[in-house]
Amino acid sequence: MIVYGIKSCDSVKKATTWLTKKKIKFEFHDYKAEGISEEKLQNWSKQVGWERIMNKKSITWRDLGEEAQQKVTNEKAAIAVMKEKTSIIKRPLIEMNDQVMTVGFNEEEYQRVFKK
């Protein structure tokens, strides 16, 4: 299982703390340090939709400016932005065996998905 996110993100901290307390093993992939591939973003988009993994409530989204935001109307445009500005990807995103398990942190969802 891989947790994708940014170490300094509060939601990521909550998620990794929750997983650790439940003794669920995971690897951590830091977007800031390691980036993210276009193929991975395409795979996630096909599974859950680019709209779900792009965080339009983020500071990064607001900082894009209205003109750039209006160009994000499809998967290809969204992936280009997410690849360049990884902080705009909703986090944490948890993947197991190339399948998206969860996006964001919600304790009730984690209890259901991870049966803990």
BELPE-V17991 format. One record per residue. N is the residue number from 1. RES is the residue in one letter. PHI is phi in whole degrees, 0 to 359 (* if undefined). PSI is psi in whole degrees, -180 to 180 (NA if undefined). D_CENTER is the distance of its C-alpha to the mean C-alpha in Angstrom with 1 decimal. Layout:
n=N res=RES phi=PHI psi=PSI d_center=D_CENTER
n=N res=RES phi=PHI psi=PSI d_center=D_CENTER
//
This chain:
n=1 res=M phi=* psi=138 d_center=13.8
n=2 res=I phi=236 psi=131 d_center=11.0
n=3 res=V phi=259 psi=120 d_center=8.5
n=4 res=Y phi=258 psi=135 d_center=6.0
n=5 res=G phi=174 psi=-156 d_center=6.0
n=6 res=I phi=232 psi=131 d_center=9.2
n=7 res=K phi=306 psi=-37 d_center=12.4
n=8 res=S phi=279 psi=-5 d_center=13.8
n=9 res=C phi=285 psi=130 d_center=11.2
n=10 res=D phi=299 psi=-40 d_center=13.1
n=11 res=S phi=295 psi=-38 d_center=10.5
n=12 res=V phi=294 psi=-42 d_center=9.5
n=13 res=K phi=299 psi=-44 d_center=13.3
n=14 res=K phi=299 psi=-45 d_center=14.1
n=15 res=A phi=295 psi=-48 d_center=12.0
n=16 res=T phi=292 psi=-34 d_center=13.5
n=17 res=T phi=295 psi=-45 d_center=16.8
n=18 res=W phi=300 psi=-49 d_center=16.8
n=19 res=L phi=298 psi=-42 d_center=16.2
n=20 res=T phi=296 psi=-44 d_center=18.8
n=21 res=K phi=298 psi=-33 d_center=21.3
n=22 res=K phi=273 psi=4 d_center=21.1
n=23 res=K phi=59 psi=39 d_center=21.7
n=24 res=I phi=261 psi=120 d_center=18.8
n=25 res=K phi=282 psi=142 d_center=18.4
n=26 res=F phi=205 psi=157 d_center=15.1
n=27 res=E phi=259 psi=156 d_center=14.3
n=28 res=F phi=242 psi=131 d_center=11.9
n=29 res=H phi=244 psi=114 d_center=10.4
n=30 res=D phi=268 psi=114 d_center=10.4
n=31 res=Y phi=304 psi=-39 d_center=9.1
n=32 res=K phi=295 psi=-43 d_center=12.2
n=33 res=A phi=277 psi=-38 d_center=14.6
n=34 res=E phi=250 psi=-11 d_center=13.6
n=35 res=G phi=70 psi=-169 d_center=11.9
n=36 res=I phi=209 psi=142 d_center=10.3
n=37 res=S phi=276 psi=154 d_center=12.7
n=38 res=E phi=298 psi=-38 d_center=13.5
n=39 res=E phi=298 psi=-42 d_center=14.3
n=40 res=K phi=296 psi=-45 d_center=10.9
n=41 res=L phi=298 psi=-39 d_center=9.4
n=42 res=Q phi=296 psi=-43 d_center=12.6
n=43 res=N phi=300 psi=-48 d_center=12.4
n=44 res=W phi=298 psi=-42 d_center=9.1
n=45 res=S phi=298 psi=-40 d_center=10.8
n=46 res=K phi=295 psi=-34 d_center=13.9
n=47 res=Q phi=282 psi=-47 d_center=12.7
n=48 res=V phi=236 psi=-2 d_center=11.0
n=49 res=G phi=89 psi=137 d_center=11.8
n=50 res=W phi=297 psi=-28 d_center=10.4
n=51 res=E phi=296 psi=-31 d_center=11.3
n=52 res=R phi=281 psi=-30 d_center=8.8
n=53 res=I phi=266 psi=-13 d_center=5.6
n=54 res=M phi=267 psi=123 d_center=7.7
n=55 res=N phi=269 psi=97 d_center=8.5
n=56 res=K phi=278 psi=4 d_center=12.2
n=57 res=K phi=259 psi=0 d_center=13.2
n=58 res=S phi=280 psi=160 d_center=12.1
n=59 res=I phi=297 psi=-38 d_center=14.9
n=60 res=T phi=300 psi=-42 d_center=13.7
n=61 res=W phi=298 psi=-48 d_center=14.1
n=62 res=R phi=299 psi=-38 d_center=17.4
n=63 res=D phi=290 psi=-16 d_center=18.5
n=64 res=L phi=298 psi=-33 d_center=18.2
n=65 res=G phi=92 psi=155 d_center=21.4
n=66 res=E phi=297 psi=-40 d_center=22.6
n=67 res=E phi=298 psi=-47 d_center=23.8
n=68 res=A phi=293 psi=-39 d_center=20.6
n=69 res=Q phi=299 psi=-41 d_center=18.7
n=70 res=Q phi=293 psi=-19 d_center=21.4
n=71 res=K phi=279 psi=-14 d_center=20.8
n=72 res=V phi=273 psi=84 d_center=17.3
n=73 res=T phi=239 psi=-3 d_center=18.9
n=74 res=N phi=208 psi=174 d_center=17.6
n=75 res=E phi=301 psi=-45 d_center=15.1
n=76 res=K phi=300 psi=-47 d_center=16.9
n=77 res=A phi=294 psi=-41 d_center=16.8
n=78 res=A phi=296 psi=-44 d_center=13.2
n=79 res=I phi=297 psi=-40 d_center=12.3
n=80 res=A phi=300 psi=-42 d_center=14.9
n=81 res=V phi=292 psi=-45 d_center=13.5
n=82 res=M phi=296 psi=-36 d_center=9.9
n=83 res=K phi=293 psi=-40 d_center=11.7
n=84 res=E phi=282 psi=-39 d_center=14.1
n=85 res=K phi=238 psi=80 d_center=12.1
n=86 res=T phi=298 psi=-20 d_center=8.9
n=87 res=S phi=294 psi=-13 d_center=9.0
n=88 res=I phi=274 psi=-9 d_center=8.4
n=89 res=I phi=282 psi=130 d_center=4.8
n=90 res=K phi=299 psi=140 d_center=3.9
n=91 res=R phi=219 psi=157 d_center=3.7
n=92 res=P phi=285 psi=155 d_center=4.8
n=93 res=L phi=246 psi=125 d_center=3.8
n=94 res=I phi=249 psi=130 d_center=7.5
n=95 res=E phi=234 psi=140 d_center=9.6
n=96 res=M phi=223 psi=128 d_center=13.4
n=97 res=N phi=52 psi=45 d_center=15.9
n=98 res=D phi=65 psi=15 d_center=13.5
n=99 res=Q phi=248 psi=131 d_center=12.8
n=100 res=V phi=290 psi=123 d_center=9.6
n=101 res=M phi=267 psi=-48 d_center=10.8
n=102 res=T phi=212 psi=156 d_center=8.7
n=103 res=V phi=229 psi=123 d_center=5.9
n=104 res=G phi=86 psi=179 d_center=6.8
n=105 res=F phi=243 psi=124 d_center=10.1
n=106 res=N phi=215 psi=112 d_center=13.3
n=107 res=E phi=302 psi=-41 d_center=16.1
n=108 res=E phi=298 psi=-42 d_center=18.0
n=109 res=E phi=295 psi=-41 d_center=15.4
n=110 res=Y phi=298 psi=-43 d_center=14.9
n=111 res=Q phi=298 psi=-39 d_center=18.7
n=112 res=R phi=289 psi=-49 d_center=19.0
n=113 res=V phi=292 psi=-42 d_center=16.4
n=114 res=F phi=261 psi=4 d_center=17.5
n=115 res=K phi=51 psi=44 d_center=21.1
n=116 res=K phi=235 psi=NA d_center=21.6
//
